[in-house]
Amino acid sequence: MQKLQKEETIALRNKHIGKSCQLFFRKDPLKIVRAKGQYMYDEKDDAFLDCINNVAHVGHCHPKVVQAACEQMSVLNTNNRFLHDNIVLCAKKIASTMPDKLKICFFVNSGSEANDLALRLAQIHTGNRDIIALEHAYHGHLTSLIDISHYKFNLPGGVGQKDHVHVASLPDVYRGKYRDTEYKKDEMGTLYANEVKEICDKIKSDTGKGICAFIAESLISCGGQVIPPQNYFKEVYSHVKAAGGICIADEVQVGFGRVGKYWWAFQKYDVEPDIVTMGKPMGNGHPVACVVTTQEIADSFMKTGVEYFNTYGGNPVSCAVANAVINVIEQENLREHALVVGEYLLDSCHILAKKHKCIGDVRGMGLFVGIDIVQDRETRVPDKELAQYAHHRLREEHILISVDGPHNNIIKIKPPMVFTKENVDEVISTLDRAFKEYRHNNEMYSVNSSKQPKATEVSVKDHRPRKALSETQIKSI
Amino acid sequence: MQKLQKEETIALRNKHIGKSCQLFFRKDPLKIVRAKGQYMYDEKDDAFLDCINNVAHVGHCHPKVVQAACEQMSVLNTNNRFLHDNIVLCAKKIASTMPDKLKICFFVNSGSEANDLALRLAQIHTGNRDIIALEHAYHGHLTSLIDISHYKFNLPGGVGQKDHVHVASLPDVYRGKYRDTEYKKDEMGTLYANEVKEICDKIKSDTGKGICAFIAESLISCGGQVIPPQNYFKEVYSHVKAAGGICIADEVQVGFGRVGKYWWAFQKYDVEPDIVTMGKPMGNGHPVACVVTTQEIADSFMKTGVEYFNTYGGNPVSCAVANAVINVIEQENLREHALVVGEYLLDSCHILAKKHKCIGDVRGMGLFVGIDIVQDRETRVPDKELAQYAHHRLREEHILISVDGPHNNIIKIKPPMVFTKENVDEVISTLDRAFKEYRHNNEMYSVNSSKQPKATEVSVKDHRPRKALSETQIKSI
């Protein structure tokens, strides 16, 4: 299945692909040549359990999705300046999963294209330009989205904060500005939401104008798998609407039933956004995405007289794929599955937390889970090094997780929806071993060496060559 | 092959798809259910000759492209944070068609994503923000690109011209600011290029800074199939580089061998852009696109420390498709074919022009041709109505052309590359009949009616219900 030896692939990548492009485990990257369900296989056909690829939503290379794509691809793949059944059936189905008012679709190729169009629609509809987004938010790789993505623009080499961009605190009840140690959940929801109101008020007093839009992921991914307090969005939406703004729910990462109980994570909060954007899981890897909005907002766009054309957006193949993904979710009861396995995963993480003090918090919904790794449960000081250690050790054990969040200490689990309870057991038991090893290693240092490394000095490089401890060794720890 | 009756498709489209989305022949749109080579078929299985779909580059549903996509889709489709052979082989191949210095690729999902990233790279590399683009240019549907696309921002309901955007005259030697009636070609090239220099000088004197980028299509599509004078880009690039700017060649519409003699249209002018963007034909309908740039510019991006991640960009399926498209172009000698058929098309248009004074100009290269329709050859007043008439009459004859340009009077022909000489004959003879009919109809009006309509009053609606004249009737005109 390989055309090149791995070294050649690396050499060509170094020569021809921009180094800014992310590469997992850059010093010793993985070459993946095939995938099936929740497993990816490297060039030696070694299997890796995929706990992070929320794009391969219904499982890598799902045969029904592949079949739908191939059948349509061999018949027609052209733009939507011609009528076609696939696009209208896809739009009808998506609209049926939404509040009634959200019924107009614009099909695009990526979550980024969707969020860019959402902002454009909001600007046209409101006539305002000020955007409120969340601290550490990420909404896509396009210029307009880097501008509103604190996760990117605030980096040392980032573009910085533009005038029209306003950042509200991440509604993180565990390590945010308002914490569960001091406040009740509802109080925190109100306090975080009030920040949005204050920003609206300031914009009004500074510019005399209302705001354009508030945009947030319904569950916050790059921010560290954050689940906002239940009353947060309802209060925020109320403030934003009062300030003349549009509420945009970014469901690119968390939509399409990942949360189990709902099709869309915003439905958890009993709110009605004005615009919903979706992408990643929609095509199970195929580039298709969508903006769903109201008749009024779509009408405002139409009234400009500026037509919208997206060459590939909503083409018959993309929509055949999206329709197949939705059908598979329904036929295989993947939402129910996500609910059951997600709860089992959360329970298992909680049990693990009882054994390991390094787990400060466990949070999630459905198959969207975060484990907050800390140096100390009282102070909640994040432990980036241990999170990184676990990341690399699990890779050695052929399990792919990711680590993210403002402090790079949140272990993220957001696997294909076909993830099983057995997979959960494997991840949890391997994390268990990794945490034990790490503690053992650090204790070894503190006993044997006068030059004991602080956690911050234990680089990934130090950890990587270490072999996994044997079961006997671990039991003896 | 239909899932819905056409009326149902229309009703659902009206209900669920934003009306801003372009739809050909909106009052009586086409429902296309299958396509092969240069033909599209409606729900009655009536064939339409496709003269406009430059995306279906190597022919609709080319079996080798479909096969490559399906094979890869059933094996692996994931993001490029893992190593994969397809992306590096695609990058290597693309780099081999470019000047040596253009060797670093960033894979994205659409021409719009490519142009957005190109601007971002230019801003990062130069530290400047002023962009020079051409009058009536179109570079994509994203916010950052609408801003630089005079074709869009300058519409009555458009967003208007932003401070950082500067518009240089369209280097159209037929109906632009400097015309072939007054100047030699080289003189016009210099005069048009000097406008770019003047803009650079003004930016320097106004801001004290250099410019960020000059961006143009190498052959200008929405501007009306314009072929700039041979010396234009060389002189422009020299001015832009002197002003510290980056030269971006937008090859989204015209790349991948459409011009026949070259892989990329910029190669006609013997210039070396700093960034080349490509899209549409690259995937034969599949969403894949690319930014190619220099080591220096890629390094500037890397030095920001801000990583780039594009979920679907450069995935194994997209790259399998792109590799297959390139292979088909080479194996089927489609560049040579485009050269031969393109010349035959141009010759045929010139012969047609000898019969019809309504043809003011014929221009093109390879399978990228424009016919400039005029009311009067001397004054060159554009004849939008006749162009629209031809557009609709050819549709009735099952031939799809498009009409574009600042005055909506340019008949555009940019078919799949498998277009044949017989197809050319069909288009030309049908245009011949349409022009004769139109003249005949107008003469009928002028003889039979005291209330003679001016051309501007002859609406499309008036023309559409007319039946084609019979061969006998036409011969009698």
Interface residues (C-beta under 8 A of the other chain):
Chain A: M1 Q2 K3 L4 K6 T9 I10 L12 R13 K15 H16 I17 G18 K19 S20 C21 Q22 L23 F24 P29 L30 K31 I32 V33 R34 A35 M40 N53 V55 A56 H60 C61 P63 V66 A69 C70 M73 S74 V75 L76 N77 T78 N79 N80 R81 F82 L83 H84 D85 I87 V88 L89 A91 K92 A95 K103 I104 C105 F106 F107 N109 S110 G111 S112 E113 D116 L117 L119 R120 H141 L142 T143 S144 I146 K152 L155 P156 G157 G158 G279 K280 G283 N284 G285 H286 P287 V288 T293 A298 D299 F301 M302 K303 T304 G305 V306 E307 Y308 F309 N310 T311 Y312 G314 N315 V317 S318
Chain B: M1 Q2 K3 L4 K6 T9 I10 L12 R13 K15 H16 I17 G18 K19 S20 C21 Q22 L23 F24 P29 L30 K31 I32 V33 R34 A35 M40 N53 V55 A56 H60 C61 P63 V66 A69 C70 M73 S74 V75 L76 N77 T78 N79 N80 R81 F82 L83 H84 D85 I87 V88 L89 A91 K92 A95 K103 I104 C105 F106 F107 N109 S110 G111 S112 E113 D116 L117 L119 R120 H141 L142 T143 S144 I146 K152 L155 P156 G157 G158 G279 K280 G283 N284 G285 H286 P287 V288 T293 A298 D299 F301 M302 K303 T304 G305 V306 E307 Y308 F309 N310 T311 Y312 G314 N315 V317 S318
